[in-house]
Every structure is written in structure tokens, then in C-alpha cells.
Amino acid sequence: MKKISPMLIIFAALLVSVCVAESCVPKRKFAEQKRLLDKFEDENDSLISANEQLIVSNTELRSQMERIRQHIQQMKADSVELAKNIADLRDINRKLENKLQETVFALQSLKKGSEQQASKLTMQIEGIQNDLQQREAELQRLSNELEEKRRNLAAMEQELAQRNRRMAELERIVMRQDSAVKALRNKVSAALVGLENNGLTISIREGKVYVSLDEKLLFKSGSIAVDPAGVNALKKLVKVLEQNPDINITIEGHTDNVPLASNASMADNWDLSVKRATSIVRILLDNTKIKPERLTAAGRGEFIPVDAANTSGARQKNRRTEIILMPKLDELYKILE
């Protein structure tokens, strides 16, 4: 089943909101909201694509490296066999040269003897010389073949070294990203000391830091106004976010599955979750150094529960806000290109 993009869900939520309140929301504002949502969808797709490319690239590199190693082993074996053949041919060469010298000496000794014997010896010399020329040609061919295999072997070893360097660089960047995420988690935990496991949890999932805040820590039931205690917790988090400008921030609002009571300012749980996320975005930007382009506000409604049970305890867990901190992947993009 194709995964529904969070940005499409947000757009659907906003579309519903606009349709409900069409008479009081200017078309220009709606168009601006849609443009922002399209931009967020592109960024989300880019992150998914980068992750998939990294997995495919690593798999292909490992497979190619194994084939190259096997080819190199075969070429080394061929080179050893060629070297042995060349050594054997040189040994035969030496024996033929010795035999030729012996024959020439015998011919000179018998020159004064029978003309027939001399002719026979001459023919033997010519045969030996022809044989020697053929063997020298074969020796040259084998030498050329060996040199070509050595050049190919060197080229393949160089390619393997390049692939090894590229894979090592990929692994180094991934390890550095993991270390950065763990360090960020520790910084967030230190900044929010006293709140963790007391309405707030911090975890690492899929290379991202998730800061989950219970509804009771931020909002009154059905409200989008952040309580003072929640504002205080968010301001502590702001200090960490200001010190890490390379971290993108997504705020996701989540509700339970209980429909909202009739409310002119809130259409449904989608609307409530989006507006709560937007309220938190405004607090994070209020008199801070955080750049707005780093922030994304998203509403998930009741559709991503942490506990699917239809109990009051489960519904309480599901009423939450998640602040997702994602390191940028610029270096990985450059290597994959």
C-alpha cells in the first residue's frame, strides 16, 4: 500500500477547514497555505528519496566490490600461469640456442666431409632457426598478454580503491549523523531536565529526535492556547534549537478519536491538531534566533495513535504534540550525486 504523505494529509485538513469556513477565508490565504504545503511535501519526498538512494547505493557498491575482488583473484591466477609459461619458453629457448650452437660446431667439423651430411645439417639448422623464431613470437605474444592483464589488474585495483573510499566516506557521514543525533538527544534531555517521563518523553527513531509532550503539559482540553508551563518547557527547548542551526524542526499535533463538540472556531480533530502545532511554532519563533524556514507545522488528527486501544488511558496517550528534530543531509546528497 502506498504511504500517504503527511503533507497531503495536512493539505486535506486545511482544505476541509477552508471548505467549512469558505465565506470568511480569503482565497489568497488559501493559495499561500497550499504553496507552503507543496513545498513541505517536496522536502519530505526529498528526504525519503535520499534515504532510499543511500540504501541502494550501499547495496550496489558492496555487490560491485565483491565482483571486482573475484575478478582480481582470477586475473592474479592467470598472471601466475602466464609467468610460468614464459619461464618454460625461456628455458626451451636456451636449450634450442645451445643445440643450435652444437649443430653449427658439428657442421663446421664435418664441412670437409660428406656434402650430403653437410646438407642435412644445414636443413636441421634452418628447422631449428624456424622453430626458434616461432617460439620467440609466441613468447612475445604471451609477454604482451601478461602486460595487458597487469594493466587491467592495476586499473581494477584503482577502481576498487575508489569505491572503498566512497563507501568509507558514506559510512563516515552516516556515523557522524548518528553521533550528532545522539548528542542532540542528550542536549534536549539536559535542557528539559525534570520534565522527561513527567508528561514529556525523548526518543530517537529513524535518525531523528522525537520530543513528545502530553496534552496536559501544553493545552487544556479542546484548546489551542499553550499553558504557561508548556510555554516554559518550549522556551527551554528553544535554547538547544538556537545552538543547532543545521537541524530542521517539524511540529506534529495529535488528538484522540473522540469527535470535537460543535465549535465555530474548530471544524474537527484535524483542525485542532494543525492549530495546536501552529501555536507551538509561534512560541518557538517568538523573540528567538530560529529561522522560520526551519519549521514545519503539521496536524495528524487521531490517525497515528501510540495506543490503539479504545480506553481513556489510551486516548490520553494519543493526545500529544511531537517535536521532530531532523539533521540536514546535504553531504549525503552530494556523494549520491
DRENLUMGU-498426 format. One record per residue: y, z, x of N, C-alpha, C, O in turn. Coordinates in steps of 0.02 Angstrom, whole numbers, plus 32768, in hexadecimal, padded with zeros to 4 digits. Example, Ala and Ser with C-alpha at 12.3 -4.5 7.8 and 13.67 -1.06 7.14 Angstrom:
2
7EE4818682947F1F818682677F5B818682947F5A81A782C8 7F90816282827FCB816582AC8002818A828580398192829E 
% end
This chain:
337
7FC48000802A800080008000803E8000802B80438027805B 806E7FD5801D80AB7FD0804480D6800E803A80E280248002 80EC802A807181168067806E815B80578054817C802A806C 8170807F802181B38075800481E68093803281E380CD8044 8215806B8045824980818074827480B78055828880B2801B 828380EC807C82B08121806382F28105804E8310811D801E 830B80D28071834D80B78060834B8094801C837B80977FF6 83128072800E830C80527FCC830B80867F958326807C7F5F 82EA80BF7FA382E880F57F72832D81107F658340811D7F2C 835481187F9C839981317F9583C281007F6C83E881137F3F 83B880BF7F7B83DF808C7F5883CE808D7F0E83FA80867EE3 838B80967EFE837880997EB8839780D47E9683AC80D07E5C 839A810D7EBB83B8814A7E9D8401813F7E8F841981517E59 842481217EBF846C81157EB4847780E27E7D84A780E77E57 844880B07E798450807E7E458449809D7E00846D808C7DD2 841980CC7DFA841180EF7DBA844F81177DAA846781177D71 846A81397DDE84A681617DD384DF81367DBC850581497D8F 84E580FD7DDB851E80D17DCA851580B57D84854580AE7D5E 84D480A57D7484C8808A7D3184D980BD7CFC84F380AA7CC7 84CB80FD7D0984DA81327CD88524813B7CD0853D81457C99 854781387D08858F81467D0585B781087D1385EB810C7D34 85A180CE7CFC85C0808E7D0D8609808B7CF88631806B7D19 861A80AC7CC3865E80A77CA9869080CC7CD486CC80C07CCF 867880FC7D0186A781237D2886A181197D7286C581397D99 867380EC7D8A866C80E07DD28684809A7DE38667806A7DC9 86B580927E0C86D080507E1D869A80257E3F866F803F7E63 869D7FE47E31866D7FB67E5086757FB67E9C86437FAE7EC0 86B17FBE7EB486BB7FBE7EFD86957FF77F1E86787FEE7F54 869380317F00866F806A7F1D8624805D7F1D8601806E7F4D 860D803E7EE785C6802D7EE485B27FFC7F1B857E80047F3C 85DC7FCA7F2585CE7F997F5985CD7FB97F9E85A47FA87FC8 85FA7FE87FA985FC800B7FEA85BC80357FF485A08036802A 85A680577FBE8569807E7FC2852E80517FD2850380627FFC 852B80177FB084F47FE97FBD84F67FD0800584C17FCA8025 85327FC1801F85367FAA8064851C7FDF809584F77FCF80C4 852E801E808A8517805480B584CB805B80B184A9806580E4 84B1805580748468805D806C84438024808F840F803080AD 845E7FE8808B843F7FB080AF843E7FBC80FA840E7FAE811C 84767FD8811284797FE7815A8444801B816D8423801481A1 843D804F8143840B8083815383C580678151839A80798179 83B88038812083778019811C83667FF2815B832E7FF48174 83997FCD8175838F7FA781B3837E7FD581ED83527FC68216 83A2800E81F18395803C8229834F80598224832D80618256 833A806A81E782F7808581DC82C2805281F0829280638212 82CC801381DA829C7FDE81EC82997FD4823782647FC88254 82D47FD9825782D77FD082A082AF800582C4828B7FF682F4 82B3804482AD828D807A82CC8242807082C3821A807982F2 822E805C828581E68050827981CD801782A48198801B82C2 81F67FE082A781E27FA682CF81DC7FB8831981AE7FA2833B 820B7FE1833382087FF4837981C9801B838881A9801183BB 81B7804A835A817B80718364813D804583658111804E838F 813A8014833481007FE8833180FB7FBC836E80C57FB0838A 81377FA2838581377F7883C1811E7F9F83FE80F97F848427 81327FDE8403811D8007843C80D2800F843C80B2800A8471 80B4801D8402806B802683FE80477FE6841080187FE68438 80607FAC83F380407F6B840180477F59844B80177F42846A 80857F66846780917F5584AD80647F7C84DB80477F608509 805C7FBF84CE80307FE884F87FE87FD084F47FC67FCD8528 7FD07FC084B67F8B7FA984AE7F7F7F6784D37F4C7F5F84F6 7FAF7F3884CC7FA87EF784ED7FAA7EFE85397F837EDE855C 7FD67F2985527FDC7F32859A7F9C7F4F85B77F847F3985EC 7F7F7F8085957F417F9E85AE7F077F6B85AE7EDF7F6985DD 7F047F4285787ECF7F0F85747ED77EDB85AB7EA77EC885CC 7F167EC485B57F247E9285E97F147EAD862E7EFA7E8A8659 7F267EED86397F197F0C867B7ECE7F0E868A7EB97F0286C2 7EA57F1D86577E5D7F2186617E417EDC86727E177ED6869F 7E597EA7864E7E427E64865F7E557E4F86A57E2E7E3086C9 7E937E6186B97EAA7E4F86FC7E807E7387317E6E7E568763 7E717EB487247E487ED987567E037EB9875D7DEA7EB28795 7DE47EA487257DA37E8487297DA77E42874F7D7B7E328777 7DDC7E1B87417DE57DDB87637DEE7DE687AF7DD37DC187D7 7E157E1987C07E207E2888077DDF7E3A882A7DD27E248862 7DB47E6388087D747E7588267D497E3888327D277E338865 7D497E0988017D227DCC88097D3C7DA288427D157D868869 7D7F7D9D88487D9C7D74887E7D8C7D9388C27D807D7088F3 7D8D7DD688C57D7D7DF789057D347DE889187D257DDB8953 7D077DE988E77CC17DD988F57CB97D91890D7C947D82893C 7CDE7D6388EA7CDC7D1C88FF7CF77D1489467CDC7CEC896D 7D2C7D3989567D497D3489997D187D4A89CE7D147D2C8A04 7CF37D7F89C17CC17D9889F17C8B7D6389FC7C757D568A34 7C757D4389C47C417D0F89CA7C5A7CD389F17C377CB78A1B 7C997CBE89E47CB67C868A097CBC7C968A537CAD7C6C8A7E 7CD17CD38A627CD97CE68AA97C957CE38ACC7C917CCE8B06 7C5F7CF98AA97C1C7CF68AC77C077CAD8AD37BEC7C9C8B07 7C157C828AA17C047C3B8AA97C287C1B8AE47C0B7BF48B0A 7C687C2D8AEB7C8F7C128B237C737C298B667C6F7C038B95 7C5F7C698B697C437C848BA77C017C5F8BB87BF47C4F8BF2 7BD87C538B837B987C2E8B907BA67BE88BA97B847BD08BD7 7BD87BC68B8A7BE87B828BA07C017B818BE87BF27B538C0E 7C287BB28BF97C417BB48C3F7C087BBF8C717C087BA38CA8 7BD77BE88C5C7B9E7BF38C887B767BB38C917B607BA28CC8 7B6C7B8F8C597B497B4E8C5D7B717B1D8C887B557AF58CAE 7BB37B208C817BE07AF58CA87BD47B008CF37BCD7AD08D1A 7BD27B3F8D057BC97B4F8D4C7B857B348D667B807B198D9D 7B517B3C8D3C7B0F7B248D507B0E7AD88D577AEF7ABD8D84 7B327AB68D277B347A6D8D2C7B5B7A578D6A7B477A268D8B 7B8F7A788D7A7BB67A668DB77B8B7A708DF57B8D7A478E24 7B647AA78DF67B387AB38E2F7B037A7C8E347AF27A638E6A 7AE87A6B8DF97AB57A368DF87AD179F48E0F7AB179CD8E32 7B1179E78DF97B3179A98E0E7B3A79A78E5A7B2E79738E79 7B5079DE8E767B5879E08EBF7B1679D58EE37B1279B28F16 7AE179F58EC87AA079ED8EE77A8879A48EE37A6B79898F12 7A9679858EA97A82793E8EA07AA879108ED07A8C78E38EEF 7AEB791D8ED47B1378F58F037AF978FC8F4A7AF478CB8F6F 7AE9793A8F5D7ACF79458FA17A8C79208FAB7A8079028FDF 7A6179238F787A2079008F7D7A2A78B48F827A0678928FA7 7A5B789C8F5B7A6978548F5D7A80783E8FA37A6C780A8FBD 7AAA78678FBF7AC3785690037A89785890367A8678309065 7A5C7887902B7A24788D905A79F37852905579D5783C9086 79EE7839901779BE7804900B79DD77BE900C79BB778C8FFF 7A1D77BB901C7A41777C90197A20774890477A1E770C9039 7A087761907D79EA773390AC79A2771F9096798476F390B4 79897740906479457732904C794576FC9017796A76CB901B 791B77068FE7790E76D48FB4794A76C88F87796876F88F70 795B768A8F7B799376788F507983768C8F0879B0769F8EE2 794276878EF7792E76998EB3793A76E38EA6795276F78E71 7929770C8ED7793477548ED0797E77648ECD799377918EA8 79A4773E8EF479ED77498EF47A0A77388EAF7A36775C8E96 79F277018E917A0B76ED8E5079FA77228E1B7A2377328DF0 79BD773D8E2079A877708DF179D377AE8DF679E877CB8DC4 79E177C18E347A0C77FC8E3E7A5377F08E247A73781D8E09 7A6A77B18E2D7AAD77A08E147AB077A88DC87AE177C28DAD 7A7C77908DA67A7A77968D5E7A7877DF8D487A9677F38D16 7A5278088D6F7A50784F8D5E7A95786F8D657AA978998D3D 7AB8785A8D9A7AFC78758DA47B2A78638D6A7B4F788D8D51 7B2678238D567B50780D8D1E7B3F78338CDE7B6C78478CB7 7AFD783E8CD37AE978638C977B0378AB8C997B1A78C68C67 7AFD78C88CD47B15790E8CDC7B6179118CD17B7B793F8CB1 7B8478DF8CED7BCD78DE8CE67BE278D68C9C7C1078F88C84 7BBE78A98C787BCD78A18C317BC078E18C0A7BE778F68BDF 7B8779008C1B7B76793F8BFA7BAA79758C087BBD799C8BDC 7BC179758C477BF479A58C5A7C3579998C347C5679C98C1F 7C48795A8C2C7C86794A8C077C81795F8BBE7CB1797A8BA2 7C4679528BA07C3D79668B5A7C4179B38B527C5F79CC8B23 7C2279D58B817C247A1E8B7D7C6B7A398B897C7F7A6B8B6B 7C907A188BB57CD57A2D8BC17D007A218B827D2B7A498B71 7CF379E98B5F7D1679DB8B207D067A108AEB7D317A278AC7 7CC47A228AE87CAF7A568AB97CCF7A998ACA7CE47ABF8A9E 7CD17AA78B0B7CF07AE58B227D397AE88B0E7D527B1C8AF9 7D5D7AAF8B157DA47AAD8B037DAD7AB68AB87DDB7AD88AA1 7D7F7A968A917D847A9D8A487D7B7AE68A337DA07B008A09 7D497B068A507D3C7B4D8A3F7D767B798A567D887BA98A33 7D937B698A8F7DCD7B908AA77E087B898A787E2B7BBA8A69 7E147B4B8A607E4A7B3F8A317E3E7B6489EF7E6C7B8189D1 7DFF7B6389D87DEE7B85899A7DF87BD189A07E117BF28973 7DE37BEB89DA7DEC7C3289E67E367C4589E77E497C7989CC 7E5F7C1C8A067EA77C2A8A0A7EC67C2889C47EF17C5189B4 7EAF7BF8899A7EC97BF389567EB67C31892E7EDF7C4C8909 7E787C4989367E627C8589127E897CC2892A7E9A7CEE8903 7E987CC4896A7EC07CFC89847F067CFC89667F217D318955 7F247CC089607F677CBB89427F657CD188F97F907CF788E2 7F317CB988D47F2B7CCD888E7F207D1888877F3B7D38885A 7EF87D3388B57EEB7D7B88B47F2C7DA288BF7F387DD4889E 7F547D8C88EF7F937DAE88FD7FC27DAB88C17FE47DDB88B1 7FC47D6F88A17FF07D6888677FD97D95882E80037DB4880C 7F987D9A88237F807DC487ED7F8A7E0E87FC7F997E3587CF 7F827E20883B7F8F7E66884E7FD97E7788447FE97EAF8830 80057E478853804C7E528848805B7E5A87FD80827E8587E9 803C7E2F87D380467E34878B802C7E778770804B7E968746 7FF27E8C878A7FD67ECC877580057F058788800F7F348761 80227F0187C480517F3587DA808E7F3787AC80A67F6D879B 80A77EFC879980E07EF9876B80D07F18872880F87F3D870B 80947F09870E807F7F2586CE80777F7086D380887F9686A5 805C7F86870B80557FCF871680997FF1871680A1802786F9 80C97FD18737810C7FEE8739812B7FF186F4814B802286E1 81217FBB86CD813D7FB98689811D7FEF865D814080118637 80DB7FF6866280B98029863A80CF806F865080D9809B8626 80D58079869180EC80BA86A9813280CA868F81408103867D 815D8096868C81A080A18673819F80B2862981C380DF8612 8174808F8603816E809F85BC815580E785B28170810C8589 812280FA85D88107813D85D2813B817185E7813F81A785C9 81638161861A81968190863181CA819B85FB81E081D485EE 81DF816485DA8212816A85A681F78191856A821A81BB854E 81B781838557819A81A7851F819581F1852F81A4821B8504 81808202856C817B8248857F81C08269857F81C782A3856B 81F2824385978236825F8597824F826A85508271829B8542 823E823A85238252824384DD8231828184BF825082A8849C 81EF828984CE81CC82C584B581EB830584D081F3833684AB 81FC83058510821B8340852E825E834E850E826F83888501 82848318850282C6832184E382C0833E849D82E783688488 828D832684778283833F8433827083898435828983B0840D 8243839C8463822F83E38469826B840E847D827484458463 829483F584AD82CE841B84C182FF84238488831D8458847F 830783ED8460833483F08426831A842383F38341844883D6 82D8842483E982BC845483BA82CB849C83D182DB84C783A8 82C584A8841382D384EB842D831C84FD8425832D85368415 834984CC842F839084DA842783A184EB83DE83C7851883D0 838384C483B0839084D183698375851583568395853B8331 83398526836F831B8567835F834785A08379835085D28358 8363859683B7838E85CA83D383CF85D183AB83E8860883A1 83E9859883948428859A836E841F85BB832B844D85DB8311 83E385B3830D83D785CD82CA83AA860B82CB83858619829C 83AE863083038385866C830A8393869C82D083CD86A682BD 835F86B982B6836786E6827D835B86C4823B834A86E58209 8362868182388359865D81FA8314863D81F782F9863181C1 82F7862E823282B6860C8233828286398212827E8675821F 8259861981E78226863B81BF8244866C818D822186968171 82848665818282A6868D814F82CF865E8123830C8666811B 82AC862E810682CE85FA80E082DA85BB810882F3858A80EE 82CA85BC814982D585838175829A857B81A3828285AC81C1 8281853C81AA824B852E81D9825F84F38205828484C781F0 824784F48243825684BE8273821384A4828D81E884CB82A2 820A8462828B81CC844482A281D9840182C2821083E482BB 81A783E782E681AA83A583058175837A82E5813A838B82E4 818B834082C9815C831282AB817182CB82BC81AB82B882B4 814182A382D5814D825C82E481888253831381B08225830B 818E827E834581C3827883768208828C835D823A8279837B 820B82B18325824B82C683098249831182FD8214832F82F3 8284833082FD828A837782EE829F837D82A482D18360828F 827783A3827E828583AE8237829D83F6822E827A8426823E 82DA83FE821382F4843F820182F4844281B5831B84208194 82C6846B819982BE846F815082DC84AF813782CA84E6814E 830B84AA8107832D84E480EB831C84EA80A1832484BA807B 83048525808D82F4853280468333852D801C836B85388034 832A851E7FDC836385197FAE838A855B7FAC83C7855A7FAA 836685937FAE838785D47FA783B785E27FE183E5860A7FDB 83AD85C0801A83D985C98054841985A1804E844A85AF8070 8419856E802384528540801F8473853D7FDA84B0853E7FD5 844B85377FA5846785277F64844F85587F2E841985757F33 8478855E7EFC8462857E7EBE843E85497E94844A850D7E9E 8414855E7E6683EC852F7E3E841984FB7E1C8448850D7DF9 840984BB7E27842C84847E07847084757E24849384497E0B 8486849A7E5984C984927E7584C684667EB3849384627ED5 84FF84467EC28505841F7F01853684407F31854484257F67 8551847A7F1E857F849F7F4A855784CC7F78852E84F47F61 856384C77FB9853E84EE7FEA855885367FEC859585407FF1 852A85677FE8853E85AD7FEA855B85BF802F854B859E8060 858485F3803385A086078074856B861480AA8575860180E4 85338633809784FE863F80C984E485FD80E484D585F7811F 84DD85CC80B884C6858B80CD84F9856980FA84E68549812B 8539856E80E9856E85518112856C857081588573854D818A 856285B1815B855E85D4819C852485BA81C6852C85AF8202 84EA85AF81A684B0859581CB84BD854F81E484AB853E821C 84DD852581BA84EB84E081CE851D84DD8207851784B38233 854E850A8207857F850B823D855F851E82808574850782B5 852B8548827D8507855882BB84E2851A82D484E0850D8311 84C684F482A684A384B782B984D4848382D584C1845C8301 8512848282BC8544845282D3854E8456831E85558423833F 854D8493833A8558849B83828524847583AA8534845683DD 84E58478839484B0845383B784B9840883AF84B083E283DF 84CC83F2837384D483AA8366850F838E838D850C835483A3 854383B58397857D839E83BE856A839684088585836A842A 853D83C08420852883BE846784F48388847584E4837B84AF 84DB8368844184A88334844984BE82F5842384A382E683EE 84EF82D0843E850B8296841A84DB825C841484E8822D83ED 84A2825C8437847382258433843E823083FD840C820B83FA 8447826183D384188270839E84338257835B846B82698348 840C822E8338841E821A82F48406824F82C283D4827082CD 842B8256828B841E828D825D8415827182168440824C81FD 83DE828281F783D2827081B183CB82AF818883A482DC819A 83F082B4815183EB82ED812483C882D580E583E082A880C3 838F82F380D5836882E1809A8368831A8068835583528079 837C830C802A8378833D7FF5833683357FCF832282FD7FC1 8315836D7FBE82D7836D7F9982DC839E7F5E82FA83D37F65 82BF838C7F2682BF83B77EEC827783C47ED5824883A87EF0 827083F07EA1822E83F77E82822783C27E4B825283977E45 81F183C67E2581E483937DF281FB83A77DAC81E883877D7B 822483DC7DA8823D83F17D67827C83C87D5782AC83C97D7F 827D83A47D1E82B8837C7D0E82F783A77D0682F383E07CF0 8330838B7D19836F83AF7D13838383B67CC98374838A7CA0 83A483ED7CBB83C183F47C7883FA83C17C71841583AA7CA3 840B83B07C34844083807C27848083957C4A849883CD7C41 849A83687C7384D383797C9D84FC833A7CA884E283077CC1 853B833C7C96856583007C9C857082EC7CE4857B82B17CF2 856D831C7D13857B830C7D59853D82FA7D80854282E57DBA 850083037D6384C282F67D87849282D17D59848182EA7D23 847B82977D6D8450826F7D438408828A7D4383E982907D0E 83ED82997D7E83A882AF7D83839D82CD7DC883CD82D87DEE 835D82DA7DDA834E82F97E1B836082CB7E55837382E37E8A 835A82897E4B8371825A7E7F83BA82677E8F83CE826F7EC9 83E182697E5A842982727E62843882B47E85846282B87EB2 841682E97E6F8421832B7E8C8410832C7ED7843683477EFF 83D7830D7EEA83C2830F7F3083F382E87F5C840282FD7F94 840D82AF7F43843D82887F6B847E82AE7F73849A82B07FAA 849682CB7F3E84D782EF7F4284D2832D7F6D8502833F7F8F 8499834F7F6C849083887F99849183717FE384B08392800D 846F833A7FF1846F8320803684B6830D804B84CB831A8084 84DC82F0801D852182DD802C854D831A8037857983198062 8541835080128568838D801C855D83A98062858C83C08082 851F83A5807A851183BF80BD8530839280F2854983AB8125 852F835080E7854F8322811685998335811E85B383368156 85BA834380E78602835380EB860E83948113863F83998137 85E183C5810B85E88403813285DE83F5817C8602841081A6 85AC83CB818D859F83BC81D485D9839681F385E4839A8230 85FF837181CC8637834A81E78679837081E586A9835C8206 867C83A681BF86BB83CA81B586D283EC81F686B3841C820D 870883D28214872683EE825186F383F2828A86F1842482AE 86C983BE8292869983BD82C986A2837D82F086C8835082DD 867D837983298680833E83548648830C8344863F82DA8367 86228319831085EB82ED82FE860782AC82E0863082AF82B3 85F0827382FA8608823382E085E48222829F85A7822A829A 8608820B826D85EA81FC822C85B181C98230858281CD8209 85B58199825F858181668262853D81828277850A81608271 853B81C0829084FC81DF82A284D781FB8266849C820B826A 84FA8201822E84DF822581F484C781F581BD84E581C181B0 848F8208819D847581E4816384658218812D84428248813A 847F820D80F08470823880B8843D8215808B844781DC8077 84068239807C83D1821A805483B8824B802083B58288802C 83A782327FE5838A825B7FB0834382457FA2833682097F98 831382747FA282CD82637F9682B5827B7F51827C826E7F3E 82E0829E7F2C82CB82B77EEB828E82E47EF18289830B7F21 825F82DF7EC1822383097EC281E782E57EDF81AF82FE7ED9 81F182AA7EFF81B9827E7F0E819882887F52816782667F61 81B182B67F7B818F82C67FBA818783137FBE81A883337FE6 815C832F7F94815383787F94812C83907FD08102836B7FEB 813A83CD7FE6811183EB801B80D4840E7FFD80A3841C8020 80D8841C7FBC80A1843C7F99809C841B7F5480CA84217F2B 806583F77F47805E83D17F0A804783FB7ECE804283E17E97 8038843B7EDA802184657EA28058846E7E6F809384727E80 804584717E30807684797DFA807E84C37DEA806F84DB7DB3 809884E87E1D80A485307E1580EC853F7E29810D85167E49 8103857A7E158148858D7E27815085947E72818485827E8E 811C85AE7E94811F85B47EDD812485717EFF814A85697F2E 80FC85407EE780FE84FD7F04814284DD7EF7815E84BD7F24 815C84E47EB9819C84C67EAA81D484E47ED5820284C17EE8 81CF85247EE4820185447F0F820085267F568234851C7F74 81C385197F7081BD84FA7FB281DB84B47FB281FA849F7FE3 81D284907F7B81E8844B7F79823484447F73825084107F84 825584787F5A829F84767F5482BB84877F9982C184C27FAB 82CC84547FBF82DF845E8005830D8426801B831483F37FFA 832D84318055835383FD8077833983F780BE8331842A80E1 832B83BA80D5831283AF8119834683898142835E8354812E 835683A6817B8383838581AB8357836A81E3833783908208 8355832881E9832783078217834E82ED8253837D82C5824B 833C8304828E835F82F282CC833482C082F382FB82CF8305 8350828583008329824E831E834C8236835E83868221835B 832A823983988347821E83D5834C81D283D1832281B283B2 837F81B683F18387816D83F28352814E841F833A816D844F 833E8110840F830980ED8433832280AF845982FE807E845F 836080B28471837E807884918356806084CE834C802484D7 833E809084F88319807D853582D8805A852382C480298543 82B6807384EF8277805384DB8284800C84C2825D7FDE84D0 82BA8003849C82CB7FC0848482D57F9084BE82BD7F5784BC 82F87FA684F383067F7A852B82C67F65854E82BF7F2A8560 82967F94855782577F83857A822E7F54854E820F7F258568 822C7F5F850D82057F3584E082217EEE84DD81FC7EBF84D0 82637EE784E782807EA484E7826B7E7C8524827F7E42852C 
% end
